[in-house]
Amino acid sequence: MFTPIHVAQTLLKIRQNNPLIHNITNMVVMQFTANILLSLGASPAMINAKEEVQEFVQKAKALVINLGTISAPQAQAILLAVKTASEHQIPWVMDPVGVGACTYRSQIAVELLNYHPTTIRGNASEIIALYHYYTKQVTHHTGHGVDSKDQPEHALDAAKKLALSCQTIVSISGQTDYITNGHQTIQVKNGHVMMTKVTGVGCSASAITAACLAIEPDALAASAHAMVLIGTAGDIAMKQAKGPGSLQIALLDTLYLLNEEQLLHYAKIQLAKEG
């Protein structure tokens, strides 16, 4: 389940099945996220109105919830969407963007945990802050906007505890990605530091996670495969990119052309040693 060939099989299934992925995401990354999903082989939909989300979630194969530019109307739509996903056993991903920086989004993120996200995907600081809010350990705001000031390994303990408490997968992005269900942890060492200079790459990782969950029933494997796909695409894209602008275009092209041979050559995924 945790080898490059398994990742290649997941990619093939996405392309064969073209799963519909419902995204309630932030306005900054909406177009880029849609293009990432199209390049991957999935079908994106950006439905935000509270009057529509319950109906549309039932049509989708997976749901993405991204708190990047959260507002009160969007929060209402999000709650309706995750309730519907939970009731109909549709996998969904929570991207807790900026949790820890402001009380409002942090409280919404904790409330969403009641609806059992299949995967929580965020950077190290977001995962640590989410765990602290969930366990009521917050005494002051520690977030730094949407950027991480913590290393992924420093969030691993919080991620494992959160995964066990909420019966979810927690995926931490960083120089090394850690994906855990609380019992097992997968390491992914793909990706380039330049990817942090392109708005929406992390959000796209959440969308790719949803696409993998749509066709791979093992949530730990699906979540790990997603990080390999976005990371490997970044590694290859940087061979032709000159900076953040050209990387954004190269990333789309690379995902569209990504194949089994490249994954077997570039993918760096393994079961982490515990203890």
N, C-alpha and C positions, 0 to 999 in steps of 0.2 A: 504493500500500500504506500510505502514511503521511498520509492525509487524513481529515477527519471523516466523509466518506461511507464510507470503508473501515471505520472504527470502527462505524458504524451497521450495515453489512452483517454484521460479526462478531457484533454484538448480536442481530441478527435470526436468524442461524444458530444461536446458542446457544438462543434461545427455540424455534426450530423443532425442534431435535434433542434438547434436554433432556439434555445429556451427564452421565453419572454420574462424579462427582469423589470420589475416595477421599482422605480427609484423615487423616493421622496428625499431630495438632496438639496444642497445649497446652491444658490444662484451663481456663485462664482465659478463652479466647476461643471455645471449642468451639461453644456455642450461637449466638453472634453470627455466627461464620463460616458455620454451616449456614444461618442466616436470610439472610445476604448472598447465598449461592449460590441459594437458593430465590427471592429477590426478583429476581435476575438472570435466572433461567429455567433454571438448571442443577439437578442433583439431587445433594445432598450425602450422603456416607456417612462415618461416623466409626468406622472399624474399627481397633482398636489391638492386639488380642491376637496374639501371635506365631503362635499355632496357626491363625489365619485369614487373615493378611495376604497370604500368597502366592496363595491361592485367589482372594481378593477383588480383588487388583490386576489380575488377568487379566480381570475383568469390567468394570473401570473404563475410562474414556476418558482419564483423566489422574490423576496422583497428586500430593499436596501433602505435603511433609515440613517440619514446623515444630519447631524445637528449643527452644521457649520454656520448657517445664517437663520437660526431658529427665530420664529415669531409666534405670537399667540395663536393666530389662525392656523399656521402650519403645525403647531403642537397639537391642536385639536384633530387635525387630519391624521397626524402620526398615531395618536392614541387609537383612533378608529381603525387604522390600517393594521396595527400590530395585534389588536384584539381579534380582528378577522383572520389574520395569518395564524394566530395561535389556535383559534377555533377550528380552522380548516387544515391544520398541520402543514402549513406552507412554510418552508424554511425562510428565516429572515436574519439579516445582518444589522447590527447596530454599530455605527461609527460615532463614538462619543467626542466629536470635535470640540476642542476647547474646554472640556470638562475640567473643573478645578480653577478656571479663570474667573467664572461668574457663577453666582448662586442659582440663577434661574435655569440655565441649561443643565447644571449639575443635578438639580432636583428632578428635572424632566428625565434625565438619563437613569436616575435611580428608580423612578416610577416605571420606566420601560422594562426594567429587570423583572418586574412582576409578570410580564408576558413572555418570559422565557426565550430570549433571542437564541437562535441556533449558534451564532458566532458573534463575539464582540471583537472588533478589529480597530486598534488605535495605536498611537505611539506610546512610549514608556510612561511619560508624564501623565497622559490621559488615563492609562490603565491604573496607575498608582492612585491618582485622584479619585477615579470612579470607585475603587475599592474603599478608600477612606470615607467617601460620602456614604457608600452603602453600609459601612460598619459604624457610621456616625463618629468617626475619629477626627473630623475636620475641625480645626480651631481657627484657621485663617486661610485665605485664598493662596494657593501655591502655583497655579497654572501660569504659563507664559504664552498667552495667545493660543495659536494652533501648533506652535513648535514645541519639540521635546527638549527639556533641559536635563533629562535623565537617560542613562544608558539602558538598553533593553534588558540586560541581565539583572539590573537593579529592580526591575518591575516583575521579575519572574515569580517571586514568592507571592506577591499580591495577585498575580494572574492565576496562579494555581488555586489559591484560596477562593478567588472569585468564581473560577470555573467549577469548583466543587460545590460551593454554596448555591450557585444559580443553575447548576447542571447545564453548563454551556461550554463552548470552546472559546478560549481567549487567544487572540492572535496579536502579538506585539511586533510592530515594524521597527526596523533600525538597521544598523550595519550588519548585525545578525538578527534575523527574525526568529522569534520563538512562538510556537503554536502549541497550546496545551489544553488537555481536558482535566487537568489536576492530577492525573495518574501517569500519563505519558506526555513527553514533551518532544516536539520535532524542531530541529534547527534547520534554517535555510540561510545560506550564505551567498545569495545572489543579490545583485543590485549595485548601483554606482552612486557615490555621494552627490553627483550632479542632479540626480533625480529629486533631491530635496529643494532644488532651485526652480522646479516647475510646479506651479499651483495645480493641485488636483491629482497628483500621482498617488498619494495616500488614499484619497477618496476613490480613485479608480481601483485600487487594490481591494477595497470593500466591495465594489461592484463586481469585480472578477471573482471574489469569494462567493458572492451570491450566485453567479453563473455556474461555478463549480458545485455548489450545494444543490443546484437545480437538477443535476444529473448524477451526482455521486452521493449515495446514501450515507456513507461514513463521513460524518461531519468533520472529524479531525483530519482525515485524509484530504477532503475537499478544501478545507481551509489552508492546509499546508501546500497543496498543489497550486492554489491561487497565488501564494507568495512566490513560488518558484516561477510561475508564468510571468508575473509582472517584473520580477527581479532579473530573470534571464533575458527578457525583452530589453530591459535597461542596459544590461551588460553588452548585448549585441549592438543596440542602437548607438551606444557611446563610441563605437568604432568609426562611425561616420559623422556624429554630431560634433559641432564646434563650440556649443554652449547651450544654455537652457532653451532658446528659441528653436534651434534646429533639433534638439533632443525631443521636444514635444512632437514634432512631425515624424522623426525617425522612430519614435516609440510606437506610434500608430502603424506605420508601415511594417515594422518588425513583428508586431503582434499578428498582423494579417498574414505575414509570410512564415511565421514560426512553424517549425516542423520537428518531427521526431529526432532526426539526426542532430539538430542543434541542441535539443533538450538533453540528449544523451551526452553531448560533448560539454555543455555549459552548466547544467543543473547541479546544484550543490545542496542536497537534502539528506538528512540523516536523523535517526533516532538519538536524542540527547541522552547522555549518561546521567543518571540520577544520583543525588548525594553530593 
